[in-house]
Structure formats: structure tokens, C-alpha cells
Amino acid sequence: MTDGIPIQHESLDAAVIARCQRGDRDAQRELYESCHQRVHRLMVRMVGIDEAADLTQCVFLQVFRTIGQFAGHAKLETWVYRVAANEALQHLRRSRQRTVGRLDWEPVDSTPDRRQTLEQRELLDRSLQRLEPELRCIFLLREVDQLSYREIAQTLGVAEGTVGSRLNRARSDLRRHLRELEGEA
């Protein structure tokens, strides 16, 4: 805040970017702290908990190495998401990993509502893992991170209409997977 007037987020981004481009460690830490939780959450959903932390670190190493290429046509967070999404998709292609290992145990709460919520969450997680990685990524960016179609399009380098059609397909496939898994239970 300056003279009682809040600093605009865009100007803060511009200052942080400029400092990061000069190799300022404090600016890099500020960028990391503002984005790492959301990037990590995306990674957990895309590649699983076992590899999310390592890939999150890879994302930020890539961000700091290539921040000079950031042209400012989109928000900084959108650009970071693009790096994160690309890293997750490349990892999945390299490892040919389509499923994520489950916990050997689940914390159990004897409350019926809590147990039902855990079961529903597990069904949703299993259904999400059955989605194609690109569809899962779009779904998570929209529904979990609440990015706009425009931000998702910028993040993934696709047209907004493509985001809409892939999001519809992801939702449809997710519903189908949920029905299948509920039928198995």
C-alpha cells in the first residue's frame, strides 16, 4: 500500500518480473510463494502426490530459467500455469503413466457424513485419473483453480473455443467414469 492506496496487482507482477529477470533471489522467492501452492495442487491432481513436489520444483526452475521470455501478454500466473501444465503433460508422456497410486489406507472418521464425503472424494479422484491428461488439466484449471476460459487458453496455447469443447468433453467423460465406478461399488 502506498499513501493509503493499494498497489495494483499488475504493477506488483511487473516489478517482480523485472527483478526476477535480473536474478533477484527475493523476487524469485516472492514469485514462488505466490504461486507454488496452486502449482503443487495442479501437479498432485495431474501426476499424483508422489511426484508432485519434485515436478513443482522443476516448474519453478524452468520459470526462473526462462522468465526472460515472458512477454507480458498474459498474467504472470497464467504463464506459470502454462509452464506447469506443459511439465505435467511431458512427464505423463515420458512415463506413460495414466493412473496414480492410491494410499494404502484412508483416515476413517466414524461419522456417517464424513465417511460418505471421503467415499465421494475417492470416487471423484479415481474418475479424474481416468480422464486423458489434457482433459484433466483443463478441468482442474477451470473447476479447481477457477481460471477463465481465456486464461486456460493462454495457459495451454489453444483457442478459447477449444477450451470450451474440451471442458465439455472432460465433464462428460468424468460423469461417465463416475457412473461406471459407482456401478462397480
C-alpha positions in Angstrom: 0.0 0.0 0.0 1.3 3.4 -0.9 -0.1 6.6 0.6 -3.3 4.7 1.6 -3.8 3.4 -2.0 -3.5 -0.3 -2.6 -0.8 -1.3 -5.1 -2.2 -2.8 -8.3 -1.5 -6.5 -8.7 -0.3 -5.9 -12.3 2.3 -3.4 -11.2 3.5 -5.8 -8.5 3.8 -8.5 -11.1 5.7 -6.2 -13.4 8.1 -5.3 -10.6 8.5 -8.9 -9.5 9.1 -10.0 -13.1 11.7 -7.3 -13.7 13.5 -8.2 -10.5 13.3 -12.0 -11.3 14.8 -11.3 -14.8 17.7 -9.6 -13.0 18.2 -12.7 -10.9 16.9 -11.1 -7.7 16.5 -14.0 -5.2 14.0 -12.1 -3.1 11.8 -11.6 -6.1 12.1 -15.2 -7.1 11.0 -16.2 -3.5 8.1 -13.8 -3.8 7.0 -15.3 -7.1 7.4 -18.8 -5.7 5.4 -18.1 -2.6 2.6 -16.5 -4.5 2.2 -19.4 -7.0 3.7 -22.6 -5.5 0.6 -23.9 -3.7 -1.6 -23.7 -6.8 1.1 -25.2 -9.0 1.6 -28.0 -6.5 -2.1 -28.7 -6.3 -2.3 -28.9 -10.1 0.7 -31.3 -10.0 -0.9 -33.6 -7.4 -4.0 -33.9 -9.5 -2.1 -34.4 -12.7 0.7 -36.7 -11.7 0.0 -37.9 -8.2 1.3 -37.0 -4.7 4.5 -39.0 -5.1 5.9 -36.9 -7.9 4.1 -33.6 -7.3 6.8 -31.9 -5.1 9.6 -32.8 -7.5 7.7 -31.6 -10.5 6.7 -28.4 -8.8 10.3 -27.7 -8.2 11.1 -28.4 -11.8 8.4 -26.0 -12.8 9.9 -23.2 -10.8 13.4 -23.9 -12.0 12.1 -23.7 -15.6 10.2 -20.5 -14.7 13.3 -18.8 -13.3 15.5 -20.0 -16.3 13.0 -18.7 -18.9 11.5 -15.7 -17.2 13.3 -13.5 -19.8 10.9 -15.0 -22.4 7.8 -13.8 -20.5 6.4 -11.1 -22.8 3.6 -9.9 -20.5 0.8 -10.7 -22.9 -0.9 -12.6 -20.2 -0.9 -12.5 -16.4 2.2 -13.9 -14.8 0.2 -16.6 -13.1 -1.2 -17.7 -16.4 2.3 -18.1 -17.8 3.4 -20.0 -14.8 0.4 -22.3 -15.2 1.5 -22.9 -18.8 4.9 -24.0 -17.7 3.3 -26.2 -15.0 0.8 -27.8 -17.4 3.5 -28.5 -20.0 5.7 -30.0 -17.4 2.9 -32.3 -16.1 1.9 -33.4 -19.6 5.5 -34.0 -20.7 6.1 -36.1 -17.5 3.0 -38.2 -18.2 4.1 -38.7 -21.8 7.5 -39.8 -20.7 6.3 -42.1 -18.1 3.2 -43.3 -19.9 1.6 -43.0 -16.5 -2.2 -43.0 -16.7 -3.1 -43.8 -13.1 -1.9 -42.6 -9.8 -1.2 -44.9 -6.9 -3.7 -44.8 -4.1 -2.9 -44.6 -0.4 -2.7 -48.0 1.3 -5.1 -46.6 4.0 -7.6 -43.8 4.3 -8.1 -41.9 7.5 -11.5 -43.0 8.7 -14.0 -40.9 10.6 -16.9 -42.8 12.1 -19.3 -40.0 11.4 -21.6 -41.2 8.5 -21.5 -37.9 6.7 -17.7 -37.7 6.9 -17.4 -41.3 5.6 -19.7 -40.6 2.8 -17.8 -37.5 1.9 -14.5 -39.5 1.8 -16.1 -42.1 -0.4 -17.4 -39.5 -2.8 -14.0 -37.8 -2.9 -12.3 -41.1 -3.6 -14.7 -41.8 -6.5 -14.1 -38.3 -7.9 -10.3 -38.7 -7.6 -10.4 -42.1 -9.3 -12.7 -40.7 -12.0 -10.4 -37.8 -12.6 -7.4 -40.1 -13.0 -9.3 -41.9 -15.8 -9.5 -38.7 -17.9 -7.0 -38.1 -20.6 -4.2 -35.9 -19.2 -5.1 -32.9 -21.4 -8.8 -33.0 -20.4 -7.9 -33.5 -16.8 -5.6 -30.4 -16.9 -8.4 -28.2 -18.5 -10.9 -29.5 -16.0 -8.7 -28.8 -13.0 -7.6 -25.3 -14.2 -11.3 -24.4 -14.6 -13.0 -26.1 -11.7 -10.3 -26.2 -9.0 -8.2 -23.1 -9.9 -11.2 -21.3 -11.4 -9.3 -19.8 -14.3 -11.4 -18.2 -17.0 -11.6 -19.8 -20.5 -9.3 -17.1 -21.8 -6.7 -17.8 -19.0 -6.8 -21.5 -19.7 -6.5 -20.9 -23.5 -3.4 -18.7 -22.8 -2.0 -21.2 -20.4 -2.3 -24.2 -22.8 -1.8 -22.3 -26.0 -5.2 -23.2 -27.5 -8.2 -21.3 -28.7 -10.9 -20.4 -26.2 -13.4 -22.5 -28.2 -11.1 -25.5 -27.9 -11.1 -24.9 -24.1 -14.9 -25.0 -24.1 -15.2 -28.1 -26.2 -12.5 -30.0 -24.2 -14.0 -28.9 -20.9 -17.4 -30.2 -22.1 -15.8 -33.5 -23.1 -13.9 -33.7 -19.7 -17.2 -33.2 -17.8 -19.0 -35.8 -20.0 -16.2 -38.3 -19.6 -16.0 -37.6 -15.8 -19.7 -38.2 -15.4 -19.4 -41.5 -17.4 -16.4 -42.6 -15.2 -18.3 -41.7 -12.0 -21.3 -43.8 -13.2 -19.0 -46.7 -14.0 -17.2 -46.6 -10.7 -20.5 -46.2 -8.7 -21.7 -49.3 -10.6 -18.7 -51.3 -9.5 -19.2 -50.4 -5.8 
